[in-house]
Amino acid sequence: MEIYRFGFNAMGGDGEVVIAFESQKEAHSIANLALTEVGRIEYKYSRYRPESIIARINAAAGRDFVEYDDETASLFQYADTLYDQSNGLFDITSGIFRHVWDFNKAIPPVPLKLSETMAFIGWSMVERKGNAIRLPETAMEIDFGGFGKEYAADRAAAVVYEQGVRHGYVNLAGDIRLLGPKPDDTPWVIGIQDPRHKERTIASIPLYAGALTTSGDYERFFEADGNRYCHIINPRTGYPVTFWRSVTVVAPLAITAGSCSTIAMLKEAEGLDFLEDSGMGYLAVDQHGKIYHKNM
């Protein structure tokens, strides 16, 4: 049994399907099934695609209810759970901050414009009846960006597993879902990036199964007037989080690990208690470079 690696680009980043299988031809065929599943999810849920359910819901904001299927219903239910668990910090309507936080121009927004935008953020304001949803204000939007990539990694891994693969993993831009250990039953070793030095790692995590994801302030950010502004924004303040450099979480599913790491980032100093209460393994780096970890 050989280990085969197949690289690809999807959802705005690089990915890799790693499969241990008898033949390269079969492994390649299985990897293509995984990529097809990632593409399906991107096509269905990307806000950038006008035919996606997300784009159609956003286009109907302030006007009509839009019907959705059972898969989308389960993701909305998960959004409910995250909103409740985070006391409103993980909010899938907060993507509209991108209209005022321009990371290309690297200029903080005007406070008045920021406060005007915050008035249209609130998952609890969204109307639902049966399998239909309506955004009550025309300026509102929803966005699965907070867990869509992790969901795609889980789904792609499930497709590969259904083909009989028991050794390998799916890596979707750093969101990793394992299928099982290496063929010799040793763990895969995942390096954790130093959030201040791209070419360095701060830890190596051996994993046999489950998932690993990282949220950090180094993925998209700019610096202005001595301050660092990252893309993870607190919907209550309208400003990026500042307490953690990065939070890595190990969990059974990538979607669980990813949402847990993001909520910990959003909770700032209270994030450590949240991580402890989650029961998951974690490695967190605060703004002073101090490392906190458990069960990694």
C-alpha positions, 0 to 999 in steps of 0.5 A: 500500500502506497501513500498518494498525494493530490493537490488542488485549489478550492475555496480560496486556498490550497488543499490536499487529499492524501490517500494510502491505497493499492494503486495510484489510479484508484487513489486518483479516482477517489481523490477526484470524488473528494474534489467534486464534493468540495466543488459541490459545497462551494457551488452551493454555499459560496456567497460569491456565486450568484446561483448559490442558496446563500447568494439568493437569500442575500439577494432577497433581503428585505423582501422575500422568503427563500426556501432551502433544502434539508442539508442547508437546514442542518447548517442553519441549525448548527449556526443556531448552536454556535450563536447560542454557545458563543452568546452571540459572538459567532454570528453568520450575519456578521460577514457584512463587516467586509464592506467597512473593513477593507484589508486591501486599503489597510485603513480602519473604518470611520466609526459612524460607518461602522456603527451603521453596519452593526445595526444590520448584524444579528442572527436573532433578527432573521425570520424563518418559517418551515424550510424558508428564511428571510432577512428583514433588512435589505442591508443584511447578509448571511455567510457560511464562511465561518464554518463552510470550509471545515464542513467541506473538509468533513464531507470530502473525507466522508466521500473518501471513507465511503470508498474504503480508504482507512489511511489518509486525510483531507487538508482544505487550506489548513483545516484537516480531517483525518481518515485514519493513521498511516498504513503502519498504524503510526500517526500523521504529524501535523505542524502548527505554524508560528503565528509570527513567523510563517516558515516556523512551527511551534509544535508538532501534533501526532494524530491518528484520527479526528480533525485539526483546525487553527484560527489566527490573527495572521491569516488576513490582517493589516497594521496601522498606527501601531495596531494590528487588525485581523479579519476575526471581528467581534460583532458587538464592538465592530473591531477585530479581536486582539487577545490571541495570536492563534488557537488550534483545536483538535476535535472529532470533526473539522467543523467542530474544531473550526468553530471552537477555535473561532469562538475562543478567538472571539471570546478573547481572554475568556476563550481559555475557559471556553476551551477548557470547558469544551473538553477538546484538545487545544494549543493557544498562543496569546499576544505575548507569545505565551502558549497554553495547551491541553491533550494535544 
